[in-house]
């Protein structure tokens, strides 16, 4: 689907449509990144996790 607008017959409309098309192209190329702060783990949880890994490696 499309529309046909002649720049010579309606320069203002042509400009508005062109700017909107450029905006749509620009936002479709944006990469959205979200960041979340992770909770700190306690030393005990870290040591427990390391011990579980060592036990799993022995099996």
Secondary structure by P-SEA (a helix, b strand, c coil): cbbbbbccccaaaaaaaaaaaaaaaaaaabbbbbbbbbccccaaaaaaaaaaaaaaaac
